[in-house]
């Protein structure tokens, strides 16, 4: 799994609004496909967090770079980190 922290532009609440429905529709598709585990914005709208179940950091980057928030400059940068999930089943 990979975690993406995507930084928002200043005044994100207003700047993301015109593109938010398209963004959420795509996230819904990624969730249905199993690529997206969790997504949400931090309360202060400094960034969004995506938890992705994909095979590589390049696959995670491709998801970011094809998102309307990236293409319309609502996200200004991102960090991708590998997440080693705890296996509670032993």
PyMOL Python script that loads the backbone (N, CA, C, O; Angstrom):
from pymol import cmd

cmd.read_pdbstr("""\
ATOM      1  N   UNK A   1       0.835  -1.180   0.000  1.00  0.00           N
ATOM      2  CA  UNK A   1       0.000   0.000   0.000  1.00  0.00           C
ATOM      3  C   UNK A   1       0.876   1.239   0.000  1.00  0.00           C
ATOM      4  O   UNK A   1       2.030   1.218   0.430  1.00  0.00           O
ATOM      5  N   UNK A   2       0.291   2.312  -0.495  1.00  0.00           N
ATOM      6  CA  UNK A   2       0.985   3.595  -0.537  1.00  0.00           C
ATOM      7  C   UNK A   2       0.054   4.682  -0.011  1.00  0.00           C
ATOM      8  O   UNK A   2      -1.156   4.656  -0.238  1.00  0.00           O
ATOM      9  N   UNK A   3       0.654   5.639   0.697  1.00  0.00           N
ATOM     10  CA  UNK A   3      -0.075   6.780   1.222  1.00  0.00           C
ATOM     11  C   UNK A   3       0.381   8.011   0.443  1.00  0.00           C
ATOM     12  O   UNK A   3       1.576   8.255   0.277  1.00  0.00           O
ATOM     13  N   UNK A   4      -0.582   8.762  -0.019  1.00  0.00           N
ATOM     14  CA  UNK A   4      -0.296  10.009  -0.738  1.00  0.00           C
ATOM     15  C   UNK A   4      -0.818  11.158   0.105  1.00  0.00           C
ATOM     16  O   UNK A   4      -1.981  11.167   0.510  1.00  0.00           O
ATOM     17  N   UNK A   5       0.047  12.124   0.366  1.00  0.00           N
ATOM     18  CA  UNK A   5      -0.389  13.387   0.956  1.00  0.00           C
ATOM     19  C   UNK A   5      -0.259  14.427  -0.139  1.00  0.00           C
ATOM     20  O   UNK A   5       0.845  14.744  -0.581  1.00  0.00           O
ATOM     21  N   UNK A   6      -1.394  14.955  -0.574  1.00  0.00           N
ATOM     22  CA  UNK A   6      -1.438  15.942  -1.659  1.00  0.00           C
ATOM     23  C   UNK A   6      -1.741  17.304  -1.065  1.00  0.00           C
ATOM     24  O   UNK A   6      -2.802  17.512  -0.476  1.00  0.00           O
ATOM     25  N   UNK A   7      -0.809  18.227  -1.219  1.00  0.00           N
ATOM     26  CA  UNK A   7      -0.940  19.572  -0.656  1.00  0.00           C
ATOM     27  C   UNK A   7      -1.912  20.415  -1.472  1.00  0.00           C
ATOM     28  O   UNK A   7      -1.887  20.410  -2.703  1.00  0.00           O
ATOM     29  N   UNK A   8      -2.766  21.138  -0.759  1.00  0.00           N
ATOM     30  CA  UNK A   8      -3.728  22.021  -1.399  1.00  0.00           C
ATOM     31  C   UNK A   8      -3.146  23.412  -1.646  1.00  0.00           C
ATOM     32  O   UNK A   8      -2.259  23.869  -0.926  1.00  0.00           O
ATOM     33  N   UNK A   9      -3.657  24.058  -2.659  1.00  0.00           N
ATOM     34  CA  UNK A   9      -3.386  25.451  -2.948  1.00  0.00           C
ATOM     35  C   UNK A   9      -4.038  26.305  -1.848  1.00  0.00           C
ATOM     36  O   UNK A   9      -4.958  25.844  -1.172  1.00  0.00           O
ATOM     37  N   UNK A  10      -3.572  27.526  -1.672  1.00  0.00           N
ATOM     38  CA  UNK A  10      -4.234  28.446  -0.744  1.00  0.00           C
ATOM     39  C   UNK A  10      -5.678  28.658  -1.195  1.00  0.00           C
ATOM     40  O   UNK A  10      -5.963  28.657  -2.393  1.00  0.00           O
ATOM     41  N   UNK A  11      -6.579  28.836  -0.245  1.00  0.00           N
ATOM     42  CA  UNK A  11      -8.005  29.015  -0.503  1.00  0.00           C
ATOM     43  C   UNK A  11      -8.603  27.797  -1.210  1.00  0.00           C
ATOM     44  O   UNK A  11      -9.413  27.924  -2.128  1.00  0.00           O
ATOM     45  N   UNK A  12      -8.183  26.626  -0.761  1.00  0.00           N
ATOM     46  CA  UNK A  12      -8.618  25.367  -1.379  1.00  0.00           C
ATOM     47  C   UNK A  12     -10.128  25.181  -1.335  1.00  0.00           C
ATOM     48  O   UNK A  12     -10.708  24.614  -2.261  1.00  0.00           O
ATOM     49  N   UNK A  13     -10.769  25.649  -0.276  1.00  0.00           N
ATOM     50  CA  UNK A  13     -12.218  25.463  -0.161  1.00  0.00           C
ATOM     51  C   UNK A  13     -12.945  26.027  -1.381  1.00  0.00           C
ATOM     52  O   UNK A  13     -13.890  25.418  -1.882  1.00  0.00           O
ATOM     53  N   UNK A  14     -12.509  27.169  -1.846  1.00  0.00           N
ATOM     54  CA  UNK A  14     -13.133  27.790  -3.018  1.00  0.00           C
ATOM     55  C   UNK A  14     -12.575  27.254  -4.331  1.00  0.00           C
ATOM     56  O   UNK A  14     -13.326  27.039  -5.282  1.00  0.00           O
ATOM     57  N   UNK A  15     -11.282  27.039  -4.389  1.00  0.00           N
ATOM     58  CA  UNK A  15     -10.654  26.648  -5.652  1.00  0.00           C
ATOM     59  C   UNK A  15     -10.961  25.207  -6.049  1.00  0.00           C
ATOM     60  O   UNK A  15     -10.920  24.875  -7.233  1.00  0.00           O
ATOM     61  N   UNK A  16     -11.266  24.355  -5.091  1.00  0.00           N
ATOM     62  CA  UNK A  16     -11.572  22.972  -5.440  1.00  0.00           C
ATOM     63  C   UNK A  16     -13.038  22.779  -5.831  1.00  0.00           C
ATOM     64  O   UNK A  16     -13.377  21.795  -6.488  1.00  0.00           O
ATOM     65  N   UNK A  17     -13.899  23.699  -5.438  1.00  0.00           N
ATOM     66  CA  UNK A  17     -15.342  23.536  -5.618  1.00  0.00           C
ATOM     67  C   UNK A  17     -15.763  23.221  -7.059  1.00  0.00           C
ATOM     68  O   UNK A  17     -16.562  22.306  -7.257  1.00  0.00           O
ATOM     69  N   UNK A  18     -15.263  23.937  -8.068  1.00  0.00           N
ATOM     70  CA  UNK A  18     -15.729  23.657  -9.440  1.00  0.00           C
ATOM     71  C   UNK A  18     -15.374  22.256  -9.944  1.00  0.00           C
ATOM     72  O   UNK A  18     -15.977  21.766 -10.900  1.00  0.00           O
ATOM     73  N   UNK A  19     -14.395  21.612  -9.301  1.00  0.00           N
ATOM     74  CA  UNK A  19     -13.887  20.332  -9.779  1.00  0.00           C
ATOM     75  C   UNK A  19     -14.176  19.181  -8.814  1.00  0.00           C
ATOM     76  O   UNK A  19     -13.830  18.032  -9.089  1.00  0.00           O
ATOM     77  N   UNK A  20     -14.802  19.492  -7.697  1.00  0.00           N
ATOM     78  CA  UNK A  20     -14.957  18.519  -6.623  1.00  0.00           C
ATOM     79  C   UNK A  20     -15.827  17.326  -7.021  1.00  0.00           C
ATOM     80  O   UNK A  20     -15.488  16.191  -6.686  1.00  0.00           O
ATOM     81  N   UNK A  21     -16.925  17.550  -7.717  1.00  0.00           N
ATOM     82  CA  UNK A  21     -17.799  16.441  -8.112  1.00  0.00           C
ATOM     83  C   UNK A  21     -17.046  15.459  -9.015  1.00  0.00           C
ATOM     84  O   UNK A  21     -17.147  14.245  -8.840  1.00  0.00           O
ATOM     85  N   UNK A  22     -16.299  15.988  -9.971  1.00  0.00           N
ATOM     86  CA  UNK A  22     -15.508  15.130 -10.862  1.00  0.00           C
ATOM     87  C   UNK A  22     -14.452  14.358 -10.074  1.00  0.00           C
ATOM     88  O   UNK A  22     -14.242  13.168 -10.308  1.00  0.00           O
ATOM     89  N   UNK A  23     -13.797  15.032  -9.152  1.00  0.00           N
ATOM     90  CA  UNK A  23     -12.773  14.411  -8.310  1.00  0.00           C
ATOM     91  C   UNK A  23     -13.380  13.274  -7.484  1.00  0.00           C
ATOM     92  O   UNK A  23     -12.824  12.176  -7.437  1.00  0.00           O
ATOM     93  N   UNK A  24     -14.511  13.531  -6.838  1.00  0.00           N
ATOM     94  CA  UNK A  24     -15.140  12.514  -5.993  1.00  0.00           C
ATOM     95  C   UNK A  24     -15.683  11.343  -6.809  1.00  0.00           C
ATOM     96  O   UNK A  24     -15.651  10.200  -6.353  1.00  0.00           O
ATOM     97  N   UNK A  25     -16.174  11.620  -7.995  1.00  0.00           N
ATOM     98  CA  UNK A  25     -16.645  10.537  -8.863  1.00  0.00           C
ATOM     99  C   UNK A  25     -15.497   9.595  -9.222  1.00  0.00           C
ATOM    100  O   UNK A  25     -15.657   8.374  -9.221  1.00  0.00           O
ATOM    101  N   UNK A  26     -14.355  10.170  -9.523  1.00  0.00           N
ATOM    102  CA  UNK A  26     -13.185   9.344  -9.856  1.00  0.00           C
ATOM    103  C   UNK A  26     -12.724   8.548  -8.653  1.00  0.00           C
ATOM    104  O   UNK A  26     -12.387   7.371  -8.779  1.00  0.00           O
ATOM    105  N   UNK A  27     -12.705   9.179  -7.484  1.00  0.00           N
ATOM    106  CA  UNK A  27     -12.311   8.449  -6.275  1.00  0.00           C
ATOM    107  C   UNK A  27     -13.265   7.284  -6.024  1.00  0.00           C
ATOM    108  O   UNK A  27     -12.835   6.209  -5.606  1.00  0.00           O
ATOM    109  N   UNK A  28     -14.549   7.490  -6.275  1.00  0.00           N
ATOM    110  CA  UNK A  28     -15.522   6.408  -6.126  1.00  0.00           C
ATOM    111  C   UNK A  28     -15.217   5.236  -7.035  1.00  0.00           C
ATOM    112  O   UNK A  28     -15.351   4.081  -6.630  1.00  0.00           O
ATOM    113  N   UNK A  29     -14.810   5.522  -8.253  1.00  0.00           N
ATOM    114  CA  UNK A  29     -14.441   4.467  -9.193  1.00  0.00           C
ATOM    115  C   UNK A  29     -13.194   3.736  -8.725  1.00  0.00           C
ATOM    116  O   UNK A  29     -13.130   2.508  -8.795  1.00  0.00           O
ATOM    117  N   UNK A  30     -12.207   4.476  -8.251  1.00  0.00           N
ATOM    118  CA  UNK A  30     -10.985   3.851  -7.737  1.00  0.00           C
ATOM    119  C   UNK A  30     -11.291   2.967  -6.526  1.00  0.00           C
ATOM    120  O   UNK A  30     -10.699   1.900  -6.367  1.00  0.00           O
ATOM    121  N   UNK A  31     -12.210   3.412  -5.682  1.00  0.00           N
ATOM    122  CA  UNK A  31     -12.623   2.630  -4.519  1.00  0.00           C
ATOM    123  C   UNK A  31     -13.312   1.338  -4.979  1.00  0.00           C
ATOM    124  O   UNK A  31     -13.020   0.257  -4.467  1.00  0.00           O
ATOM    125  N   UNK A  32     -14.209   1.456  -5.925  1.00  0.00           N
ATOM    126  CA  UNK A  32     -14.929   0.288  -6.437  1.00  0.00           C
ATOM    127  C   UNK A  32     -13.982  -0.722  -7.078  1.00  0.00           C
ATOM    128  O   UNK A  32     -14.214  -1.929  -7.012  1.00  0.00           O
ATOM    129  N   UNK A  33     -12.914  -0.222  -7.699  1.00  0.00           N
ATOM    130  CA  UNK A  33     -11.909  -1.089  -8.329  1.00  0.00           C
ATOM    131  C   UNK A  33     -10.956  -1.710  -7.316  1.00  0.00           C
ATOM    132  O   UNK A  33     -10.222  -2.640  -7.648  1.00  0.00           O
ATOM    133  N   UNK A  34     -10.960  -1.206  -6.082  1.00  0.00           N
ATOM    134  CA  UNK A  34     -10.063  -1.727  -5.055  1.00  0.00           C
ATOM    135  C   UNK A  34      -8.728  -1.015  -4.952  1.00  0.00           C
ATOM    136  O   UNK A  34      -7.890  -1.395  -4.135  1.00  0.00           O
ATOM    137  N   UNK A  35      -8.512   0.014  -5.768  1.00  0.00           N
ATOM    138  CA  UNK A  35      -7.243   0.744  -5.730  1.00  0.00           C
ATOM    139  C   UNK A  35      -7.199   1.761  -4.598  1.00  0.00           C
ATOM    140  O   UNK A  35      -6.126   2.068  -4.077  1.00  0.00           O
ATOM    141  N   UNK A  36      -8.362   2.287  -4.216  1.00  0.00           N
ATOM    142  CA  UNK A  36      -8.448   3.287  -3.157  1.00  0.00           C
ATOM    143  C   UNK A  36      -9.043   2.651  -1.910  1.00  0.00           C
ATOM    144  O   UNK A  36     -10.127   2.068  -1.951  1.00  0.00           O
ATOM    145  N   UNK A  37      -8.321   2.771  -0.801  1.00  0.00           N
ATOM    146  CA  UNK A  37      -8.778   2.224   0.477  1.00  0.00           C
ATOM    147  C   UNK A  37      -9.462   3.295   1.308  1.00  0.00           C
ATOM    148  O   UNK A  37     -10.486   3.040   1.942  1.00  0.00           O
ATOM    149  N   UNK A  38      -8.892   4.496   1.303  1.00  0.00           N
ATOM    150  CA  UNK A  38      -9.359   5.587   2.153  1.00  0.00           C
ATOM    151  C   UNK A  38      -8.942   6.905   1.527  1.00  0.00           C
ATOM    152  O   UNK A  38      -7.864   7.008   0.940  1.00  0.00           O
ATOM    153  N   UNK A  39      -9.800   7.916   1.651  1.00  0.00           N
ATOM    154  CA  UNK A  39      -9.458   9.246   1.147  1.00  0.00           C
ATOM    155  C   UNK A  39     -10.157  10.292   1.983  1.00  0.00           C
ATOM    156  O   UNK A  39     -11.243  10.060   2.514  1.00  0.00           O
ATOM    157  N   UNK A  40      -9.524  11.447   2.096  1.00  0.00           N
ATOM    158  CA  UNK A  40     -10.147  12.550   2.798  1.00  0.00           C
ATOM    159  C   UNK A  40      -9.207  13.731   2.883  1.00  0.00           C
ATOM    160  O   UNK A  40      -8.002  13.612   2.661  1.00  0.00           O
ATOM    161  N   UNK A  41      -9.790  14.878   3.212  1.00  0.00           N
ATOM    162  CA  UNK A  41      -9.008  16.097   3.393  1.00  0.00           C
ATOM    163  C   UNK A  41      -8.824  16.356   4.884  1.00  0.00           C
ATOM    164  O   UNK A  41      -9.703  16.051   5.691  1.00  0.00           O
ATOM    165  N   UNK A  42      -7.690  16.912   5.234  1.00  0.00           N
ATOM    166  CA  UNK A  42      -7.478  17.331   6.612  1.00  0.00           C
ATOM    167  C   UNK A  42      -8.410  18.492   6.922  1.00  0.00           C
ATOM    168  O   UNK A  42      -8.760  19.260   6.026  1.00  0.00           O
ATOM    169  N   UNK A  43      -8.809  18.628   8.160  1.00  0.00           N
ATOM    170  CA  UNK A  43      -9.785  19.627   8.581  1.00  0.00           C
ATOM    171  C   UNK A  43      -9.372  21.055   8.218  1.00  0.00           C
ATOM    172  O   UNK A  43     -10.222  21.893   7.919  1.00  0.00           O
ATOM    173  N   UNK A  44      -8.072  21.326   8.245  1.00  0.00           N
ATOM    174  CA  UNK A  44      -7.600  22.682   7.921  1.00  0.00           C
ATOM    175  C   UNK A  44      -7.416  22.907   6.415  1.00  0.00           C
ATOM    176  O   UNK A  44      -6.974  23.976   5.993  1.00  0.00           O
ATOM    177  N   UNK A  45      -7.756  21.899   5.612  1.00  0.00           N
ATOM    178  CA  UNK A  45      -7.613  21.938   4.158  1.00  0.00           C
ATOM    179  C   UNK A  45      -6.189  22.273   3.708  1.00  0.00           C
ATOM    180  O   UNK A  45      -5.984  22.958   2.706  1.00  0.00           O
ATOM    181  N   UNK A  46      -5.219  21.781   4.463  1.00  0.00           N
ATOM    182  CA  UNK A  46      -3.830  21.941   4.042  1.00  0.00           C
ATOM    183  C   UNK A  46      -3.438  20.863   3.040  1.00  0.00           C
ATOM    184  O   UNK A  46      -2.534  21.061   2.228  1.00  0.00           O
ATOM    185  N   UNK A  47      -4.124  19.715   3.098  1.00  0.00           N
ATOM    186  CA  UNK A  47      -3.780  18.595   2.220  1.00  0.00           C
ATOM    187  C   UNK A  47      -4.894  17.559   2.241  1.00  0.00           C
ATOM    188  O   UNK A  47      -5.773  17.567   3.103  1.00  0.00           O
ATOM    189  N   UNK A  48      -4.822  16.672   1.265  1.00  0.00           N
ATOM    190  CA  UNK A  48      -5.671  15.484   1.213  1.00  0.00           C
ATOM    191  C   UNK A  48      -4.795  14.271   1.489  1.00  0.00           C
ATOM    192  O   UNK A  48      -3.582  14.304   1.283  1.00  0.00           O
ATOM    193  N   UNK A  49      -5.423  13.211   1.953  1.00  0.00           N
ATOM    194  CA  UNK A  49      -4.722  11.957   2.188  1.00  0.00           C
ATOM    195  C   UNK A  49      -5.422  10.860   1.410  1.00  0.00           C
ATOM    196  O   UNK A  49      -6.640  10.709   1.498  1.00  0.00           O
ATOM    197  N   UNK A  50      -4.658  10.097   0.652  1.00  0.00           N
ATOM    198  CA  UNK A  50      -5.173   8.949  -0.079  1.00  0.00           C
ATOM    199  C   UNK A  50      -4.392   7.719   0.364  1.00  0.00           C
ATOM    200  O   UNK A  50      -3.162   7.750   0.399  1.00  0.00           O
ATOM    201  N   UNK A  51      -5.079   6.654   0.696  1.00  0.00           N
ATOM    202  CA  UNK A  51      -4.441   5.371   0.971  1.00  0.00           C
ATOM    203  C   UNK A  51      -4.784   4.478  -0.207  1.00  0.00           C
ATOM    204  O   UNK A  51      -5.951   4.184  -0.466  1.00  0.00           O
ATOM    205  N   UNK A  52      -3.749   4.053  -0.916  1.00  0.00           N
ATOM    206  CA  UNK A  52      -3.925   3.321  -2.165  1.00  0.00           C
ATOM    207  C   UNK A  52      -3.373   1.907  -2.060  1.00  0.00           C
ATOM    208  O   UNK A  52      -2.275   1.695  -1.546  1.00  0.00           O
ATOM    209  N   UNK A  53      -4.130   0.959  -2.541  1.00  0.00           N
ATOM    210  CA  UNK A  53      -3.692  -0.427  -2.609  1.00  0.00           C
ATOM    211  C   UNK A  53      -3.277  -0.697  -4.050  1.00  0.00           C
ATOM    212  O   UNK A  53      -4.014  -1.301  -4.829  1.00  0.00           O
ATOM    213  N   UNK A  54      -2.075  -0.232  -4.384  1.00  0.00           N
ATOM    214  CA  UNK A  54      -1.522  -0.372  -5.728  1.00  0.00           C
ATOM    215  C   UNK A  54      -0.143  -1.002  -5.637  1.00  0.00           C
ATOM    216  O   UNK A  54       0.436  -1.088  -4.554  1.00  0.00           O
ATOM    217  N   UNK A  55       0.384  -1.442  -6.775  1.00  0.00           N
ATOM    218  CA  UNK A  55       1.599  -2.247  -6.778  1.00  0.00           C
ATOM    219  C   UNK A  55       2.905  -1.471  -6.674  1.00  0.00           C
ATOM    220  O   UNK A  55       3.948  -2.063  -6.397  1.00  0.00           O
ATOM    221  N   UNK A  56       2.871  -0.163  -6.890  1.00  0.00           N
ATOM    222  CA  UNK A  56       4.139   0.573  -6.917  1.00  0.00           C
ATOM    223  C   UNK A  56       3.908   2.060  -6.670  1.00  0.00           C
ATOM    224  O   UNK A  56       2.788   2.557  -6.795  1.00  0.00           O
ATOM    225  N   UNK A  57       4.992   2.767  -6.314  1.00  0.00           N
ATOM    226  CA  UNK A  57       4.864   4.220  -6.183  1.00  0.00           C
ATOM    227  C   UNK A  57       4.525   4.882  -7.519  1.00  0.00           C
ATOM    228  O   UNK A  57       3.866   5.921  -7.542  1.00  0.00           O
ATOM    229  N   UNK A  58       4.960   4.301  -8.613  1.00  0.00           N
ATOM    230  CA  UNK A  58       4.626   4.859  -9.929  1.00  0.00           C
ATOM    231  C   UNK A  58       3.125   4.763 -10.196  1.00  0.00           C
ATOM    232  O   UNK A  58       2.540   5.662 -10.799  1.00  0.00           O
ATOM    233  N   UNK A  59       2.507   3.675  -9.748  1.00  0.00           N
ATOM    234  CA  UNK A  59       1.044   3.533  -9.905  1.00  0.00           C
ATOM    235  C   UNK A  59       0.318   4.578  -9.056  1.00  0.00           C
ATOM    236  O   UNK A  59      -0.683   5.149  -9.489  1.00  0.00           O
ATOM    237  N   UNK A  60       0.825   4.825  -7.851  1.00  0.00           N
ATOM    238  CA  UNK A  60       0.235   5.857  -6.990  1.00  0.00           C
ATOM    239  C   UNK A  60       0.405   7.236  -7.631  1.00  0.00           C
ATOM    240  O   UNK A  60      -0.520   8.048  -7.630  1.00  0.00           O
ATOM    241  N   UNK A  61       1.576   7.485  -8.168  1.00  0.00           N
ATOM    242  CA  UNK A  61       1.842   8.773  -8.824  1.00  0.00           C
ATOM    243  C   UNK A  61       0.933   8.966 -10.041  1.00  0.00           C
ATOM    244  O   UNK A  61       0.462  10.075 -10.292  1.00  0.00           O
ATOM    245  N   UNK A  62       0.690   7.909 -10.784  1.00  0.00           N
ATOM    246  CA  UNK A  62      -0.193   7.998 -11.951  1.00  0.00           C
ATOM    247  C   UNK A  62      -1.613   8.387 -11.536  1.00  0.00           C
ATOM    248  O   UNK A  62      -2.285   9.137 -12.243  1.00  0.00           O
ATOM    249  N   UNK A  63      -2.063   7.880 -10.397  1.00  0.00           N
ATOM    250  CA  UNK A  63      -3.393   8.251  -9.897  1.00  0.00           C
ATOM    251  C   UNK A  63      -3.435   9.734  -9.569  1.00  0.00           C
ATOM    252  O   UNK A  63      -4.399  10.419  -9.911  1.00  0.00           O
ATOM    253  N   UNK A  64      -2.401  10.234  -8.913  1.00  0.00           N
ATOM    254  CA  UNK A  64      -2.352  11.655  -8.572  1.00  0.00           C
ATOM    255  C   UNK A  64      -2.318  12.513  -9.832  1.00  0.00           C
ATOM    256  O   UNK A  64      -3.087  13.465  -9.966  1.00  0.00           O
ATOM    257  N   UNK A  65      -1.429  12.173 -10.742  1.00  0.00           N
ATOM    258  CA  UNK A  65      -1.202  13.030 -11.907  1.00  0.00           C
ATOM    259  C   UNK A  65      -2.336  13.003 -12.928  1.00  0.00           C
ATOM    260  O   UNK A  65      -2.366  13.830 -13.839  1.00  0.00           O
ATOM    261  N   UNK A  66      -3.259  12.068 -12.786  1.00  0.00           N
ATOM    262  CA  UNK A  66      -4.412  12.043 -13.687  1.00  0.00           C
ATOM    263  C   UNK A  66      -5.679  12.540 -12.995  1.00  0.00           C
ATOM    264  O   UNK A  66      -6.769  12.462 -13.562  1.00  0.00           O
ATOM    265  N   UNK A  67      -5.538  13.046 -11.782  1.00  0.00           N
ATOM    266  CA  UNK A  67      -6.680  13.582 -11.047  1.00  0.00           C
ATOM    267  C   UNK A  67      -6.937  15.029 -11.453  1.00  0.00           C
ATOM    268  O   UNK A  67      -6.002  15.791 -11.698  1.00  0.00           O
ATOM    269  N   UNK A  68      -8.200  15.393 -11.522  1.00  0.00           N
ATOM    270  CA  UNK A  68      -8.575  16.756 -11.892  1.00  0.00           C
ATOM    271  C   UNK A  68      -7.992  17.780 -10.913  1.00  0.00           C
ATOM    272  O   UNK A  68      -7.661  18.893 -11.322  1.00  0.00           O
ATOM    273  N   UNK A  69      -7.860  17.432  -9.642  1.00  0.00           N
ATOM    274  CA  UNK A  69      -7.279  18.384  -8.675  1.00  0.00           C
ATOM    275  C   UNK A  69      -5.824  18.694  -9.022  1.00  0.00           C
ATOM    276  O   UNK A  69      -5.373  19.824  -8.828  1.00  0.00           O
ATOM    277  N   UNK A  70      -5.094  17.722  -9.526  1.00  0.00           N
ATOM    278  CA  UNK A  70      -3.706  17.972  -9.938  1.00  0.00           C
ATOM    279  C   UNK A  70      -3.687  18.801 -11.223  1.00  0.00           C
ATOM    280  O   UNK A  70      -2.957  19.787 -11.325  1.00  0.00           O
ATOM    281  N   UNK A  71      -4.485  18.397 -12.186  1.00  0.00           N
ATOM    282  CA  UNK A  71      -4.473  19.062 -13.489  1.00  0.00           C
ATOM    283  C   UNK A  71      -4.994  20.500 -13.434  1.00  0.00           C
ATOM    284  O   UNK A  71      -4.593  21.330 -14.250  1.00  0.00           O
ATOM    285  N   UNK A  72      -5.865  20.799 -12.501  1.00  0.00           N
ATOM    286  CA  UNK A  72      -6.402  22.159 -12.352  1.00  0.00           C
ATOM    287  C   UNK A  72      -5.666  22.945 -11.258  1.00  0.00           C
ATOM    288  O   UNK A  72      -6.082  24.042 -10.887  1.00  0.00           O
ATOM    289  N   UNK A  73      -4.574  22.373 -10.751  1.00  0.00           N
ATOM    290  CA  UNK A  73      -3.691  23.024  -9.771  1.00  0.00           C
ATOM    291  C   UNK A  73      -4.359  23.305  -8.423  1.00  0.00           C
ATOM    292  O   UNK A  73      -4.018  24.270  -7.738  1.00  0.00           O
ATOM    293  N   UNK A  74      -5.312  22.449  -8.057  1.00  0.00           N
ATOM    294  CA  UNK A  74      -5.895  22.501  -6.715  1.00  0.00           C
ATOM    295  C   UNK A  74      -4.917  21.842  -5.749  1.00  0.00           C
ATOM    296  O   UNK A  74      -4.761  22.290  -4.613  1.00  0.00           O
ATOM    297  N   UNK A  75      -4.264  20.784  -6.202  1.00  0.00           N
ATOM    298  CA  UNK A  75      -3.141  20.195  -5.474  1.00  0.00           C
ATOM    299  C   UNK A  75      -1.868  20.810  -6.033  1.00  0.00           C
ATOM    300  O   UNK A  75      -1.699  20.905  -7.249  1.00  0.00           O
ATOM    301  N   UNK A  76      -0.980  21.223  -5.152  1.00  0.00           N
ATOM    302  CA  UNK A  76       0.244  21.898  -5.589  1.00  0.00           C
ATOM    303  C   UNK A  76       1.492  21.034  -5.460  1.00  0.00           C
ATOM    304  O   UNK A  76       2.547  21.385  -5.990  1.00  0.00           O
ATOM    305  N   UNK A  77       1.383  19.931  -4.776  1.00  0.00           N
ATOM    306  CA  UNK A  77       2.507  19.022  -4.595  1.00  0.00           C
ATOM    307  C   UNK A  77       2.014  17.792  -3.869  1.00  0.00           C
ATOM    308  O   UNK A  77       0.892  17.767  -3.363  1.00  0.00           O
ATOM    309  N   UNK A  78       2.851  16.773  -3.817  1.00  0.00           N
ATOM    310  CA  UNK A  78       2.440  15.540  -3.152  1.00  0.00           C
ATOM    311  C   UNK A  78       3.660  14.757  -2.674  1.00  0.00           C
ATOM    312  O   UNK A  78       4.770  14.913  -3.181  1.00  0.00           O
ATOM    313  N   UNK A  79       3.412  13.920  -1.690  1.00  0.00           N
ATOM    314  CA  UNK A  79       4.408  12.990  -1.159  1.00  0.00           C
ATOM    315  C   UNK A  79       3.789  11.602  -1.205  1.00  0.00           C
ATOM    316  O   UNK A  79       2.630  11.415  -0.834  1.00  0.00           O
ATOM    317  N   UNK A  80       4.567  10.636  -1.663  1.00  0.00           N
ATOM    318  CA  UNK A  80       4.121   9.242  -1.698  1.00  0.00           C
ATOM    319  C   UNK A  80       5.031   8.439  -0.790  1.00  0.00           C
ATOM    320  O   UNK A  80       6.256   8.508  -0.892  1.00  0.00           O
ATOM    321  N   UNK A  81       4.410   7.673   0.105  1.00  0.00           N
ATOM    322  CA  UNK A  81       5.186   6.836   1.029  1.00  0.00           C
ATOM    323  C   UNK A  81       4.591   5.438   1.070  1.00  0.00           C
ATOM    324  O   UNK A  81       3.372   5.267   1.042  1.00  0.00           O
ATOM    325  N   UNK A  82       5.463   4.442   1.136  1.00  0.00           N
ATOM    326  CA  UNK A  82       5.023   3.049   1.253  1.00  0.00           C
ATOM    327  C   UNK A  82       4.526   2.810   2.671  1.00  0.00           C
ATOM    328  O   UNK A  82       5.154   3.230   3.643  1.00  0.00           O
ATOM    329  N   UNK A  83       3.406   2.142   2.774  1.00  0.00           N
ATOM    330  CA  UNK A  83       2.807   1.805   4.062  1.00  0.00           C
ATOM    331  C   UNK A  83       2.833   0.301   4.217  1.00  0.00           C
ATOM    332  O   UNK A  83       2.302  -0.427   3.378  1.00  0.00           O
ATOM    333  N   UNK A  84       3.455  -0.169   5.298  1.00  0.00           N
ATOM    334  CA  UNK A  84       3.481  -1.596   5.616  1.00  0.00           C
ATOM    335  C   UNK A  84       2.363  -1.868   6.604  1.00  0.00           C
ATOM    336  O   UNK A  84       2.474  -1.566   7.792  1.00  0.00           O
ATOM    337  N   UNK A  85       1.299  -2.434   6.100  1.00  0.00           N
ATOM    338  CA  UNK A  85       0.104  -2.669   6.902  1.00  0.00           C
ATOM    339  C   UNK A  85       0.351  -3.772   7.917  1.00  0.00           C
ATOM    340  O   UNK A  85       0.989  -4.779   7.607  1.00  0.00           O
ATOM    341  N   UNK A  86      -0.152  -3.584   9.122  1.00  0.00           N
ATOM    342  CA  UNK A  86      -0.058  -4.585  10.181  1.00  0.00           C
ATOM    343  C   UNK A  86      -1.020  -5.708   9.870  1.00  0.00           C
ATOM    344  O   UNK A  86      -2.173  -5.472   9.507  1.00  0.00           O
ATOM    345  N   UNK A  87      -0.536  -6.942  10.016  1.00  0.00           N
ATOM    346  CA  UNK A  87      -1.366  -8.128   9.822  1.00  0.00           C
ATOM    347  C   UNK A  87      -1.797  -8.636  11.189  1.00  0.00           C
ATOM    348  O   UNK A  87      -1.003  -9.245  11.906  1.00  0.00           O
ATOM    349  N   UNK A  88      -3.043  -8.392  11.552  1.00  0.00           N
ATOM    350  CA  UNK A  88      -3.534  -8.780  12.869  1.00  0.00           C
ATOM    351  C   UNK A  88      -3.912 -10.254  12.941  1.00  0.00           C
ATOM    352  O   UNK A  88      -4.197 -10.766  14.024  1.00  0.00           O
ATOM    353  N   UNK A  89      -3.919 -10.941  11.805  1.00  0.00           N
ATOM    354  CA  UNK A  89      -4.272 -12.354  11.783  1.00  0.00           C
ATOM    355  C   UNK A  89      -3.073 -13.259  12.063  1.00  0.00           C
ATOM    356  O   UNK A  89      -3.206 -14.482  12.108  1.00  0.00           O
ATOM    357  N   UNK A  90      -1.912 -12.654  12.249  1.00  0.00           N
ATOM    358  CA  UNK A  90      -0.744 -13.429  12.620  1.00  0.00           C
ATOM    359  C   UNK A  90       0.158 -13.644  11.491  1.00  0.00           C
ATOM    360  O   UNK A  90       1.197 -14.285  11.645  1.00  0.00           O
TER     361      UNK A  90
END
""", "prot")
cmd.dss("prot")
cmd.show_as("cartoon", "prot")
cmd.util.cbc("prot")
cmd.orient("prot")
